[in-house]
Every structure is written in C-alpha cells, then in structure tokens.
Amino acid sequence: MATTLSTITPEGLIEIPDEYRQALGIKPNDRLALTLEDGSIQVRRVPPPPGSDWFWVPMRNEWVQWNDIQDIVKDELAQRIVGRMNSHDE
C-alpha cells in the first residue's frame, strides 16, 4: 500500500484514510493501540474480547463485561458518597 499523507488538527486528531480503515477492519468507536517505535507510530485495532457483552469503559481504560458494569457503578458511587461525607467533616 502506498504512503498517504494526513494532517493533524489543532485538537490532535488525525484522519485515517478509508482504504487503511478497511484494510484493518476499523469501524467508528473501535479501540486502537498506538505504539511509538523508532520515531514511527504503529497503529493496530484492538478487538473486544470474544462474546457480545463487552463494553469499553474509557474511565477505566479497559473492556468490561456488562455484568460487571453494575458493580463498577455501585463502587464508584459509594466512593463519591464517602468523599462528600469526608469533605463535610473537615
């Protein structure tokens, strides 16, 4: 495949040409792994684990099964409540 030039936006975004996305099977909202090596960036698609009940959780930077999301939400909510209670005690 020939080299293609792209421009980085002020926000740091870069357009990956359609032929590259098709070749890698990249679709909107797919996760990509970027590796910096010898002055170059390597890009590869990171597929979700097998099965259909996995969801990407950006705040945790990981794939999580649907069944575990409820537990994560409960834990994070509990941490927020405790943090607010502690801030009122000070």
Chimera marker file (.cmm) of the C-alpha trace (Angstrom):
<marker_set name="trace">
<marker id="1" x="0.000" y="0.000" z="0.000" r="1" g="1" b="0" radius="0.5"/>
<marker id="2" x="1.367" y="3.420" z="-0.920" r="1" g="1" b="0" radius="0.5"/>
<marker id="3" x="2.162" y="6.045" z="1.684" r="1" g="1" b="0" radius="0.5"/>
<marker id="4" x="-0.630" y="8.541" z="2.306" r="1" g="1" b="0" radius="0.5"/>
<marker id="5" x="-0.249" y="11.939" z="3.948" r="1" g="1" b="0" radius="0.5"/>
<marker id="6" x="-2.659" y="13.195" z="6.599" r="1" g="1" b="0" radius="0.5"/>
<marker id="7" x="-2.783" y="16.355" z="8.734" r="1" g="1" b="0" radius="0.5"/>
<marker id="8" x="-3.186" y="16.613" z="12.498" r="1" g="1" b="0" radius="0.5"/>
<marker id="9" x="-5.906" y="19.031" z="13.619" r="1" g="1" b="0" radius="0.5"/>
<marker id="10" x="-5.298" y="21.558" z="16.420" r="1" g="1" b="0" radius="0.5"/>
<marker id="11" x="-7.173" y="19.112" z="18.694" r="1" g="1" b="0" radius="0.5"/>
<marker id="12" x="-4.629" y="16.380" z="17.898" r="1" g="1" b="0" radius="0.5"/>
<marker id="13" x="-6.956" y="14.372" z="15.653" r="1" g="1" b="0" radius="0.5"/>
<marker id="14" x="-5.796" y="12.633" z="12.508" r="1" g="1" b="0" radius="0.5"/>
<marker id="15" x="-7.908" y="11.182" z="9.723" r="1" g="1" b="0" radius="0.5"/>
<marker id="16" x="-7.140" y="7.587" z="8.834" r="1" g="1" b="0" radius="0.5"/>
<marker id="17" x="-7.915" y="7.147" z="5.122" r="1" g="1" b="0" radius="0.5"/>
<marker id="18" x="-10.812" y="4.854" z="4.240" r="1" g="1" b="0" radius="0.5"/>
<marker id="19" x="-8.582" y="2.297" z="2.483" r="1" g="1" b="0" radius="0.5"/>
<marker id="20" x="-6.479" y="1.940" z="5.657" r="1" g="1" b="0" radius="0.5"/>
<marker id="21" x="-9.582" y="1.596" z="7.866" r="1" g="1" b="0" radius="0.5"/>
<marker id="22" x="-10.964" y="-1.055" z="5.528" r="1" g="1" b="0" radius="0.5"/>
<marker id="23" x="-7.669" y="-2.951" z="5.451" r="1" g="1" b="0" radius="0.5"/>
<marker id="24" x="-7.529" y="-3.011" z="9.275" r="1" g="1" b="0" radius="0.5"/>
<marker id="25" x="-11.263" y="-3.557" z="9.756" r="1" g="1" b="0" radius="0.5"/>
<marker id="26" x="-11.545" y="-0.328" z="11.755" r="1" g="1" b="0" radius="0.5"/>
<marker id="27" x="-15.054" y="0.981" z="12.364" r="1" g="1" b="0" radius="0.5"/>
<marker id="28" x="-16.294" y="4.047" z="14.290" r="1" g="1" b="0" radius="0.5"/>
<marker id="29" x="-15.727" y="3.728" z="18.062" r="1" g="1" b="0" radius="0.5"/>
<marker id="30" x="-13.196" y="0.889" z="17.675" r="1" g="1" b="0" radius="0.5"/>
<marker id="31" x="-10.248" y="0.951" z="20.065" r="1" g="1" b="0" radius="0.5"/>
<marker id="32" x="-6.778" y="1.419" z="18.583" r="1" g="1" b="0" radius="0.5"/>
<marker id="33" x="-3.399" y="0.627" z="20.118" r="1" g="1" b="0" radius="0.5"/>
<marker id="34" x="-0.669" y="3.132" z="19.260" r="1" g="1" b="0" radius="0.5"/>
<marker id="35" x="2.964" y="2.123" z="19.662" r="1" g="1" b="0" radius="0.5"/>
<marker id="36" x="5.824" y="4.593" z="19.374" r="1" g="1" b="0" radius="0.5"/>
<marker id="37" x="8.876" y="2.834" z="17.974" r="1" g="1" b="0" radius="0.5"/>
<marker id="38" x="11.986" y="4.204" z="16.303" r="1" g="1" b="0" radius="0.5"/>
<marker id="39" x="10.357" y="7.555" z="15.500" r="1" g="1" b="0" radius="0.5"/>
<marker id="40" x="7.244" y="5.974" z="13.978" r="1" g="1" b="0" radius="0.5"/>
<marker id="41" x="3.746" y="5.299" z="15.261" r="1" g="1" b="0" radius="0.5"/>
<marker id="42" x="2.317" y="1.848" z="14.705" r="1" g="1" b="0" radius="0.5"/>
<marker id="43" x="-1.473" y="1.542" z="14.803" r="1" g="1" b="0" radius="0.5"/>
<marker id="44" x="-3.441" y="-1.644" z="15.325" r="1" g="1" b="0" radius="0.5"/>
<marker id="45" x="-7.090" y="-2.341" z="16.016" r="1" g="1" b="0" radius="0.5"/>
<marker id="46" x="-7.842" y="-3.777" z="19.447" r="1" g="1" b="0" radius="0.5"/>
<marker id="47" x="-10.885" y="-6.017" z="19.127" r="1" g="1" b="0" radius="0.5"/>
<marker id="48" x="-13.142" y="-6.592" z="22.127" r="1" g="1" b="0" radius="0.5"/>
<marker id="49" x="-12.810" y="-9.927" z="23.898" r="1" g="1" b="0" radius="0.5"/>
<marker id="50" x="-14.886" y="-12.787" z="22.450" r="1" g="1" b="0" radius="0.5"/>
<marker id="51" x="-18.617" y="-12.568" z="23.096" r="1" g="1" b="0" radius="0.5"/>
<marker id="52" x="-21.082" y="-9.758" z="22.631" r="1" g="1" b="0" radius="0.5"/>
<marker id="53" x="-21.435" y="-8.477" z="26.191" r="1" g="1" b="0" radius="0.5"/>
<marker id="54" x="-18.167" y="-6.493" z="26.433" r="1" g="1" b="0" radius="0.5"/>
<marker id="55" x="-18.127" y="-2.697" z="26.567" r="1" g="1" b="0" radius="0.5"/>
<marker id="56" x="-15.236" y="-0.234" z="26.548" r="1" g="1" b="0" radius="0.5"/>
<marker id="57" x="-15.122" y="1.860" z="29.745" r="1" g="1" b="0" radius="0.5"/>
<marker id="58" x="-12.981" y="4.938" z="28.989" r="1" g="1" b="0" radius="0.5"/>
<marker id="59" x="-12.535" y="5.977" z="32.632" r="1" g="1" b="0" radius="0.5"/>
<marker id="60" x="-11.055" y="2.546" z="33.392" r="1" g="1" b="0" radius="0.5"/>
<marker id="61" x="-9.295" y="2.236" z="30.009" r="1" g="1" b="0" radius="0.5"/>
<marker id="62" x="-10.393" y="-1.373" z="29.665" r="1" g="1" b="0" radius="0.5"/>
<marker id="63" x="-13.012" y="-3.724" z="28.270" r="1" g="1" b="0" radius="0.5"/>
<marker id="64" x="-15.634" y="-4.710" z="30.866" r="1" g="1" b="0" radius="0.5"/>
<marker id="65" x="-18.412" y="-7.272" z="30.700" r="1" g="1" b="0" radius="0.5"/>
<marker id="66" x="-21.940" y="-5.955" z="31.045" r="1" g="1" b="0" radius="0.5"/>
<marker id="67" x="-22.455" y="-7.989" z="34.236" r="1" g="1" b="0" radius="0.5"/>
<marker id="68" x="-19.536" y="-6.180" z="35.899" r="1" g="1" b="0" radius="0.5"/>
<marker id="69" x="-20.617" y="-2.664" z="34.940" r="1" g="1" b="0" radius="0.5"/>
<marker id="70" x="-23.305" y="-2.544" z="37.638" r="1" g="1" b="0" radius="0.5"/>
<marker id="71" x="-20.731" y="-3.436" z="40.319" r="1" g="1" b="0" radius="0.5"/>
<marker id="72" x="-18.334" y="-0.782" z="38.993" r="1" g="1" b="0" radius="0.5"/>
<marker id="73" x="-21.068" y="1.865" z="39.113" r="1" g="1" b="0" radius="0.5"/>
<marker id="74" x="-22.005" y="0.891" z="42.691" r="1" g="1" b="0" radius="0.5"/>
<marker id="75" x="-18.360" y="1.064" z="43.822" r="1" g="1" b="0" radius="0.5"/>
<marker id="76" x="-17.757" y="4.444" z="42.173" r="1" g="1" b="0" radius="0.5"/>
<marker id="77" x="-20.987" y="5.857" z="43.607" r="1" g="1" b="0" radius="0.5"/>
<marker id="78" x="-20.021" y="4.642" z="47.081" r="1" g="1" b="0" radius="0.5"/>
<marker id="79" x="-16.594" y="6.291" z="46.731" r="1" g="1" b="0" radius="0.5"/>
<marker id="80" x="-18.215" y="9.592" z="45.748" r="1" g="1" b="0" radius="0.5"/>
<marker id="81" x="-20.599" y="9.458" z="48.709" r="1" g="1" b="0" radius="0.5"/>
<marker id="82" x="-17.769" y="8.722" z="51.144" r="1" g="1" b="0" radius="0.5"/>
<marker id="83" x="-15.711" y="11.544" z="49.614" r="1" g="1" b="0" radius="0.5"/>
<marker id="84" x="-18.581" y="14.003" z="50.094" r="1" g="1" b="0" radius="0.5"/>
<marker id="85" x="-19.139" y="12.845" z="53.664" r="1" g="1" b="0" radius="0.5"/>
<marker id="86" x="-15.435" y="13.281" z="54.433" r="1" g="1" b="0" radius="0.5"/>
<marker id="87" x="-15.393" y="16.770" z="52.917" r="1" g="1" b="0" radius="0.5"/>
<marker id="88" x="-18.320" y="17.796" z="55.163" r="1" g="1" b="0" radius="0.5"/>
<marker id="89" x="-16.458" y="16.515" z="58.254" r="1" g="1" b="0" radius="0.5"/>
<marker id="90" x="-13.479" y="18.834" z="57.613" r="1" g="1" b="0" radius="0.5"/>
<link id1="1" id2="2" r="1" g="1" b="0" radius="0.2"/>
<link id1="2" id2="3" r="1" g="1" b="0" radius="0.2"/>
<link id1="3" id2="4" r="1" g="1" b="0" radius="0.2"/>
<link id1="4" id2="5" r="1" g="1" b="0" radius="0.2"/>
<link id1="5" id2="6" r="1" g="1" b="0" radius="0.2"/>
<link id1="6" id2="7" r="1" g="1" b="0" radius="0.2"/>
<link id1="7" id2="8" r="1" g="1" b="0" radius="0.2"/>
<link id1="8" id2="9" r="1" g="1" b="0" radius="0.2"/>
<link id1="9" id2="10" r="1" g="1" b="0" radius="0.2"/>
<link id1="10" id2="11" r="1" g="1" b="0" radius="0.2"/>
<link id1="11" id2="12" r="1" g="1" b="0" radius="0.2"/>
<link id1="12" id2="13" r="1" g="1" b="0" radius="0.2"/>
<link id1="13" id2="14" r="1" g="1" b="0" radius="0.2"/>
<link id1="14" id2="15" r="1" g="1" b="0" radius="0.2"/>
<link id1="15" id2="16" r="1" g="1" b="0" radius="0.2"/>
<link id1="16" id2="17" r="1" g="1" b="0" radius="0.2"/>
<link id1="17" id2="18" r="1" g="1" b="0" radius="0.2"/>
<link id1="18" id2="19" r="1" g="1" b="0" radius="0.2"/>
<link id1="19" id2="20" r="1" g="1" b="0" radius="0.2"/>
<link id1="20" id2="21" r="1" g="1" b="0" radius="0.2"/>
<link id1="21" id2="22" r="1" g="1" b="0" radius="0.2"/>
<link id1="22" id2="23" r="1" g="1" b="0" radius="0.2"/>
<link id1="23" id2="24" r="1" g="1" b="0" radius="0.2"/>
<link id1="24" id2="25" r="1" g="1" b="0" radius="0.2"/>
<link id1="25" id2="26" r="1" g="1" b="0" radius="0.2"/>
<link id1="26" id2="27" r="1" g="1" b="0" radius="0.2"/>
<link id1="27" id2="28" r="1" g="1" b="0" radius="0.2"/>
<link id1="28" id2="29" r="1" g="1" b="0" radius="0.2"/>
<link id1="29" id2="30" r="1" g="1" b="0" radius="0.2"/>
<link id1="30" id2="31" r="1" g="1" b="0" radius="0.2"/>
<link id1="31" id2="32" r="1" g="1" b="0" radius="0.2"/>
<link id1="32" id2="33" r="1" g="1" b="0" radius="0.2"/>
<link id1="33" id2="34" r="1" g="1" b="0" radius="0.2"/>
<link id1="34" id2="35" r="1" g="1" b="0" radius="0.2"/>
<link id1="35" id2="36" r="1" g="1" b="0" radius="0.2"/>
<link id1="36" id2="37" r="1" g="1" b="0" radius="0.2"/>
<link id1="37" id2="38" r="1" g="1" b="0" radius="0.2"/>
<link id1="38" id2="39" r="1" g="1" b="0" radius="0.2"/>
<link id1="39" id2="40" r="1" g="1" b="0" radius="0.2"/>
<link id1="40" id2="41" r="1" g="1" b="0" radius="0.2"/>
<link id1="41" id2="42" r="1" g="1" b="0" radius="0.2"/>
<link id1="42" id2="43" r="1" g="1" b="0" radius="0.2"/>
<link id1="43" id2="44" r="1" g="1" b="0" radius="0.2"/>
<link id1="44" id2="45" r="1" g="1" b="0" radius="0.2"/>
<link id1="45" id2="46" r="1" g="1" b="0" radius="0.2"/>
<link id1="46" id2="47" r="1" g="1" b="0" radius="0.2"/>
<link id1="47" id2="48" r="1" g="1" b="0" radius="0.2"/>
<link id1="48" id2="49" r="1" g="1" b="0" radius="0.2"/>
<link id1="49" id2="50" r="1" g="1" b="0" radius="0.2"/>
<link id1="50" id2="51" r="1" g="1" b="0" radius="0.2"/>
<link id1="51" id2="52" r="1" g="1" b="0" radius="0.2"/>
<link id1="52" id2="53" r="1" g="1" b="0" radius="0.2"/>
<link id1="53" id2="54" r="1" g="1" b="0" radius="0.2"/>
<link id1="54" id2="55" r="1" g="1" b="0" radius="0.2"/>
<link id1="55" id2="56" r="1" g="1" b="0" radius="0.2"/>
<link id1="56" id2="57" r="1" g="1" b="0" radius="0.2"/>
<link id1="57" id2="58" r="1" g="1" b="0" radius="0.2"/>
<link id1="58" id2="59" r="1" g="1" b="0" radius="0.2"/>
<link id1="59" id2="60" r="1" g="1" b="0" radius="0.2"/>
<link id1="60" id2="61" r="1" g="1" b="0" radius="0.2"/>
<link id1="61" id2="62" r="1" g="1" b="0" radius="0.2"/>
<link id1="62" id2="63" r="1" g="1" b="0" radius="0.2"/>
<link id1="63" id2="64" r="1" g="1" b="0" radius="0.2"/>
<link id1="64" id2="65" r="1" g="1" b="0" radius="0.2"/>
<link id1="65" id2="66" r="1" g="1" b="0" radius="0.2"/>
<link id1="66" id2="67" r="1" g="1" b="0" radius="0.2"/>
<link id1="67" id2="68" r="1" g="1" b="0" radius="0.2"/>
<link id1="68" id2="69" r="1" g="1" b="0" radius="0.2"/>
<link id1="69" id2="70" r="1" g="1" b="0" radius="0.2"/>
<link id1="70" id2="71" r="1" g="1" b="0" radius="0.2"/>
<link id1="71" id2="72" r="1" g="1" b="0" radius="0.2"/>
<link id1="72" id2="73" r="1" g="1" b="0" radius="0.2"/>
<link id1="73" id2="74" r="1" g="1" b="0" radius="0.2"/>
<link id1="74" id2="75" r="1" g="1" b="0" radius="0.2"/>
<link id1="75" id2="76" r="1" g="1" b="0" radius="0.2"/>
<link id1="76" id2="77" r="1" g="1" b="0" radius="0.2"/>
<link id1="77" id2="78" r="1" g="1" b="0" radius="0.2"/>
<link id1="78" id2="79" r="1" g="1" b="0" radius="0.2"/>
<link id1="79" id2="80" r="1" g="1" b="0" radius="0.2"/>
<link id1="80" id2="81" r="1" g="1" b="0" radius="0.2"/>
<link id1="81" id2="82" r="1" g="1" b="0" radius="0.2"/>
<link id1="82" id2="83" r="1" g="1" b="0" radius="0.2"/>
<link id1="83" id2="84" r="1" g="1" b="0" radius="0.2"/>
<link id1="84" id2="85" r="1" g="1" b="0" radius="0.2"/>
<link id1="85" id2="86" r="1" g="1" b="0" radius="0.2"/>
<link id1="86" id2="87" r="1" g="1" b="0" radius="0.2"/>
<link id1="87" id2="88" r="1" g="1" b="0" radius="0.2"/>
<link id1="88" id2="89" r="1" g="1" b="0" radius="0.2"/>
<link id1="89" id2="90" r="1" g="1" b="0" radius="0.2"/>
</marker_set>
